[in-house]
Amino acid sequence: MESLDLEVIRKSYEKLQSVLSTADKDFKEMIERSLAFLRSDMIMSAERLAENKLGIARSTFFYRLKKYDLTFNDLRNAAIYEANVLSAKRRERRWLVPKTLEEFKTRDCVVNLIKLMKSASLTDTHIQSTISFFYRICKKLGRAPEEFWEARVDSDLRDSMKKELVELLSQASRRSKRGIISMLQTLQKHIEVQLLPSSVEQEEYKGDYTEAELSLEARDELVKLIVSEPPNSDDFKGYDVDNLRRDLLRALIFLYYTCSRREALTNFMVIGDLKATNDDVIKMFDEDEFVAVRTEEKGKKSKKFSWTKIIPKSWFHLTPRINFTQAYIKELSKLFGYYLKRLYELRPELFNKHTLSYVFDVNRRFHLLRHTAARDALRASRYNMYLVSKLGGWLKADNLKIYGDFTVEELLKARREHHMVFSKLKKEIEDFLQAPAGEAPCNAIPQ
C-alpha cells in the first residue's frame, strides 16, 4: 500500500470516527452495518450496499452521507483501514488473557461494549450477566477479549475460535448449552462477529419442553376426574374442595383460551364483547363471537407487559368471575397436580417426557396450559405464528418455535377442521359448575 494511500484511508477513518461521536443513533446504526458489509466485500458497489444490503435507495444513502459531509469512498477507506492497518497493529501486540473480572472491565473494548449495550436499552442486570459470561469464556478459552473483535477481520482466527466454542458446547449439559448459546448470541450481535454455526443456534433454540402439552383426549379425561373424583379434604384444610374443583376447571379453561401465564389469574380485567370478521380467527375457534380481557404478565427479564386476549363467548361463562389471590392459586396448583398424577396413574400413555416435567413442579404446573394452547392454536391456524403470537401474548412470532416444533409430516398434513376447544365435555362441565354447593354431580360423566 502506497504511503499516500495509507494517509488518505487514515484520514477517512479518523473523519468517520469524528462524525460518529456526534451522529444520531439511526445514522450510527446505518454506518456500522455498512462497514460490516464492506469488511466482508471490499469491492461492493454503493448501489448494491444501499439497495441489497441496507434496503434503502441509493439516492437516500448518499443523501444521508452528505448530511455529515461523508462520501462512499470515506466509508470504503475506513473499512480498508480497519481491516488492514488496525488488524496489523493488533497482531503486533500480544493481547493478554484477563486476570480478574475487575481488570477485564477496564479493557477499552469491554468498556465500549458496555456502552453499546446500554445504547441498545439492555437492562443493567442483562449487561452485567453478559459481561461476566464474556469474562468466563475468555478464561475458559485462554483468549483475550480483544481477539473477539480481531476475529471480525481475521478469518483464520474466527475459524479457530468457532472450533473452540463448538468443542466447549459439546462438553456442556443440555440446559447449560442453551444458556451459553443465548449469551453468545448476545455477544455476536454487539461485537458483529459470527462465531456460532447457524445449525447450532437453530438446534438449540427448540428448548427442553417443545412437545409438552395435554392432548384433547387427556383434557377430556382430566375433566372426568375433576368432576367425578373429589380429593381428600384433609389435604386442603380451610378450603371447600368442591369450590376448589370448580375454580380449578374455570382457571384451566381461562388459561387455555388466553394462552396466559398463571399470574394472569390475579389481574385479568374484562374489556367487552368482540365480533370477529377475520376468517382465520373464526376457523381457529369455529365461532365468531368473543369476550376480550386484558392481562398483565411477566415476560423475559421479569418485565411486565399488558396483553389483550380473547375467549370464545360460548365458553366465557365457564371462566373465573373474579381475580384469584396468589395463595389461592397455589392451592389450585396443588389440586391440579393431584389430578395430573391420578391421570398419569390411570393413563400413562397420555404423557410424554416433556409433559411429565411439568406435572411434578408446583410452580410451573399451570404453564403446561400455555404450552398446550400454543400448540393447539398453531395447528388450528395452520401454523400462522404471527396470528398466534398476537392472540396468545408472545412478543415475537419466532418465540413460538419453542412451543411448536412440529415435524415436516405434521406441517404437510395441517387440517383446517382442527379447532381450539378446551374439551368435548362442555355440557358436563356446565352441569358441574352450576350445581349447588355440596351437590356436585359426581356421577355426571359415564366412566
C-alpha positions, 0 to 999 in steps of 0.5 A: 500500500502506497504511503499516500494511500495509507494517509488518505484511508487514515484520514477517512477513518479518523473523519468517520470516527469524528462524525460518529461521536456526534451522529444520531443513533439511526445514522450510527446504526446505518454506518456500522452495518455498512462497514460490516458489509464492506469488511466482508466485500471490499469491492461492493458497489454503493448501489448494491450496499444501499439497495441489497444490503441496507434496503434503502435507495441509493439516492437516500444513502448518499443523501444521508452521507452528505448530511455529515459531509461523508462520501462512499469512498470515506466509508470504503477507506475506513473499512480498508483501514480497519481491516488492514492497518488496525488488524496489523497493529493488533497482531503486533501486540500480544493481547493478554488473557484477563486476570480478574473480572475487575481488570477485564472491565477496564479493557477499552473494548469491554468498556465500549461494549458496555456502552453499546449495550446500554445504547441498545436499552439492555437492562443493567442486570442483562449487561452485567450477566453478559459481561461476566459470561464474556469474562468466563469464556475468555478464561475458559478459552485462554483468549483475550477479549480483544481477539473477539473483535480481531476475529471480525477481520481475521478469518483464520482466527474466527475459524479457530475460535468457532472450533473452540466454542463448538468443542466447549458446547459439546462438553456442556449439559443440555440446559447449560448449552442453551444458556451459553448459546443465548449469551453468545448470541448476545455477544455476536450481535454487539461485537458483529462477529459470527462465531456460532454455526447457524445449525447450532443456534437453530438446534438449540433454540427448540428448548427442553419442553417443545412437545409438552402439552395435554392432548384433547383426549387427556383434557377430556379425561382430566375433566372426568376426574375433576368432576367425578373424583373429589380429593381428600379434604384433609389435604386442603384444610380451610378450603371447600374442595368442591369450590376448589374443583370448580375454580380449578376447571374455570382457571384451566379453561381461562388459561387455555383460551388466553394462552396466559401465564398463571399470574394472569389469574390475579389481574385479568380485567374484562374489556367487552364483547368482540365480533370477529370478521377475520376468517382465520380467527373464526376457523381457529375457534369455529365461532365468531363471537368473543369476550376480550380481557386484558392481562398483565404478565411477566415476560423475559427479564421479569418485565411486565407487559399488558396483553389483550386476549380473547375467549370464545363467548360460548365458553366465557361463562365457564371462566373465573368471575373474579381475580384469584389471590396468589395463595389461592392459586397455589392451592389450585396448583396443588389440586391440579397436580393431584389430578395430573398424577391420578391421570398419569396413574390411570393413563400413562400413555397420555404423557410424554417426557416433556409433559411429565416435567411439568406435572411434578413442579408446583410452580410451573404446573399451570404453564403446561396450559400455555404450552398446550394452547400454543400448540393447539392454536398453531395447528388450528391456524395452520401454523400462522405464528404471527396470528398466534403470537398476537392472540396468545401474548408472545412478543415475537412470532419466532418465540413460538418455535419453542412451543411448536416444533412440529415435524415436516409430516405434521406441517404437510398434513395441517387440517383446517377442521382442527379447532381450539376447544378446551374439551368435548365435555362442555355440557358436563362441565356446565352441569358441574359448575352450576350445581349447588354447593355440596351437590356436585354431580359426581356421577355426571360423566359415564366412566 
